[in-house]
Amino acid sequence: MKHPILFLLLTCLVLASCKSATDNGVSNGVLIPLKAGNTWRYEETTTDTLGNILQKRIDSSSVGLSVNIDGVSWSFFTPPGESTLNAGLFANKFGGLWALDPQTNTSMLQFPYPASAGYDYLFFADTSSDSIIFRLKIKISSTNEPVVTSKGTFSCYLYQARVEELNFITNKLKVSPVTSDIYIAPNIGMIKMVESSDGLSIDPTQRSSVISKILTDYTLN
């Protein structure tokens, strides 16, 4: 499986819940501001495992129009690396940033906020196999991680993803090292992300390169 974390954020409805959050209304806490016209620009750098630069390019993220569904305003949000054609519906509600499946009208928590450092939760699970369960888990490692950019220094929530593979045949659990670091500054947006080219591989030796994105500019309405 070779889907980057932010692509999963758009295409997967997480199969988990947050014990301290329930889907019961709009929250005053804003993790990523979702007002139409908000944009973010990033410098993306791809390096090999030795740190040699393989590619550099400019990436972007944006917020489009919003729709009202059952009294909640959902915004079309395009994360870095995706086309606006792949924009998903997101809202800042009680407990953090939520995504909506318009086909089932079901909303699921993506990134808890506000939350405490050390909180660990299930982001995605693949139970299609009879013998193996694949799980992507995320831990909030810090709620005030400083990130220095050309636009200044931001205090961020640090979400760290890792992969777990539970084999029912061998009764063994494999846990990967951290595969992705996502730094989000509340009320600003994603500031930085670092992930391996095969972020969902349980075997670190299969990761041939590292992709990093750092904020270079942004506009908030």
C-alpha positions in Angstrom: 0.0 0.0 0.0 1.6 3.3 -1.1 -0.9 6.0 -0.2 0.6 9.1 1.4 -1.0 10.1 4.7 -2.8 13.3 3.4 -4.2 11.3 0.5 -5.8 8.9 3.0 -7.2 11.9 4.9 -9.2 12.6 1.7 -10.1 9.1 0.5 -10.6 7.1 3.7 -13.2 7.4 6.4 -11.3 6.4 9.5 -12.6 3.3 11.2 -12.0 4.6 14.6 -13.2 7.1 17.2 -11.7 9.4 19.7 -12.7 8.6 23.3 -12.7 12.2 24.4 -14.6 13.5 21.3 -18.1 13.1 20.1 -19.8 14.4 16.9 -22.3 16.7 18.6 -21.8 20.3 17.3 -19.5 23.0 16.2 -16.5 23.8 18.3 -14.8 27.1 19.0 -11.4 25.4 18.5 -10.1 25.6 15.0 -7.2 23.4 13.8 -7.2 24.4 10.1 -9.2 27.5 9.2 -11.6 26.5 6.5 -12.8 29.8 5.0 -13.2 30.0 1.2 -10.1 31.5 -0.5 -7.6 30.4 2.2 -4.4 29.2 0.5 -1.1 27.7 1.6 2.1 27.3 -0.4 4.9 24.8 0.4 8.3 23.9 -0.8 8.5 20.2 -1.3 11.8 18.4 -1.2 12.4 14.8 -2.0 15.7 13.2 -0.7 17.1 9.7 -0.7 17.9 7.8 2.4 21.4 9.4 2.5 19.9 12.9 2.4 20.8 13.7 -1.2 18.2 16.0 -2.9 16.3 14.2 -5.7 13.7 16.8 -6.5 12.3 20.2 -5.4 9.0 21.7 -6.4 6.3 24.1 -5.2 3.1 22.6 -3.8 -0.1 24.2 -2.6 -3.3 23.7 -0.6 -6.6 25.6 -0.7 -10.2 25.9 0.6 -13.1 26.2 -1.8 -16.8 26.8 -1.3 -18.8 25.4 1.5 -22.1 23.6 1.7 -24.6 23.4 4.6 -25.6 19.9 5.6 -27.9 19.4 8.6 -26.9 22.8 10.0 -23.1 22.3 9.7 -21.0 24.2 7.2 -18.7 21.8 5.4 -15.8 23.2 3.3 -14.2 21.7 0.2 -10.5 21.4 1.3 -7.6 20.4 -1.0 -4.5 19.3 1.0 -1.0 19.6 -0.4 -0.2 17.3 -3.3 -3.8 16.9 -4.4 -5.9 18.3 -7.3 -8.9 20.4 -6.5 -10.9 17.6 -8.2 -10.0 15.5 -5.2 -11.1 18.0 -2.6 -13.0 16.6 0.3 -15.6 18.0 2.7 -14.1 19.1 6.1 -15.3 21.0 9.1 -13.9 22.1 12.4 -16.3 20.7 15.0 -16.3 19.6 18.6 -13.2 17.5 19.1 -11.2 18.6 16.1 -11.1 18.4 12.3 -13.8 16.1 10.8 -14.3 14.7 7.3 -17.7 14.0 5.7 -18.7 11.1 3.5 -21.5 12.7 1.4 -22.8 9.3 0.2 -23.5 8.1 3.7 -23.7 11.5 5.4 -21.3 10.2 8.1 -18.7 12.4 9.6 -15.5 11.0 11.1 -12.8 12.6 13.2 -9.5 13.1 11.4 -7.2 15.1 13.7 -8.3 15.7 17.4 -8.1 19.3 18.6 -7.8 20.5 21.3 -6.1 17.4 22.8 -3.3 16.5 25.2 0.2 15.5 24.2 0.5 11.7 24.3 -2.9 11.0 23.0 -2.9 8.0 20.7 -5.7 7.0 18.3 -6.5 4.8 15.4 -6.7 6.7 12.1 -7.3 3.9 9.6 -7.7 0.1 9.5 -7.7 -2.4 6.7 -9.6 -5.5 7.7 -10.0 -6.9 4.1 -7.6 -9.8 4.8 -8.7 -12.9 6.7 -5.2 -13.3 8.3 -3.8 -9.7 8.7 -5.1 -6.5 10.1 -3.3 -3.4 8.9 -3.7 -0.3 11.1 -2.4 3.3 10.8 -2.2 4.9 14.2 -1.4 8.5 15.1 0.0 9.9 18.3 0.0 13.5 19.3 3.6 13.9 20.4 3.5 17.6 21.2 1.0 20.4 21.4 3.6 23.2 21.2 6.3 22.0 18.8 8.2 25.0 17.3 8.7 25.0 13.6 10.9 27.7 11.9 9.9 28.8 8.4 10.5 31.8 6.2 7.2 33.2 7.4 8.2 33.0 11.1 8.2 30.4 13.9 4.9 28.6 14.6 3.8 26.6 17.6 2.4 23.3 16.3 0.6 20.2 17.2 2.8 17.3 16.1 0.9 14.3 14.8 3.1 11.3 14.3 1.9 8.3 12.3 3.1 4.7 12.5 2.0 1.4 11.0 0.9 -1.7 12.8 0.4 -5.2 11.3 -1.4 -7.9 13.3 -1.0 -11.4 11.9 -3.6 -13.8 13.2 -1.7 -16.8 11.9 1.6 -16.1 13.7 -0.1 -14.1 16.4 2.5 -11.4 16.1 2.2 -7.7 16.1 4.7 -5.7 14.0 5.0 -1.9 14.7 6.9 0.3 12.3 9.0 3.4 13.3 7.3 6.7 12.8 6.4 7.0 9.1 5.0 10.6 9.0 5.3 13.8 11.0 2.5 16.3 10.5 2.9 19.7 12.1 -0.3 21.8 12.3 -0.5 25.3 13.9 -4.0 25.9 15.2 -5.8 28.7 13.4 -3.1 28.7 10.7 -2.9 25.3 9.1 -0.4 22.7 8.2 3.1 24.1 8.6 5.3 21.1 7.9 5.1 17.5 6.9 7.8 14.8 6.6 7.0 11.3 5.4 8.6 8.4 3.7 7.9 7.7 0.1 6.1 4.4 1.1 4.7 5.8 4.4 2.4 2.8 4.9 5.1 0.1 4.6 5.7 -1.9 7.8 9.3 -2.5 6.6 11.5 0.6 6.9 14.0 -0.9 4.4 11.4 -0.4 1.6 11.4 3.3 2.0 13.6 4.6 -0.8 13.1 8.4 -0.2 11.7 11.0 2.2 9.3 13.8 1.2 9.2 17.0 3.2 6.9 20.0 2.8 7.6 23.4 4.6 5.3 26.4 4.5 6.6 29.3 2.4 3.5 31.5 2.2 -0.2 31.6 3.1 -3.3 33.7 2.9 -6.1 33.6 5.4 -9.4 35.4 4.8 
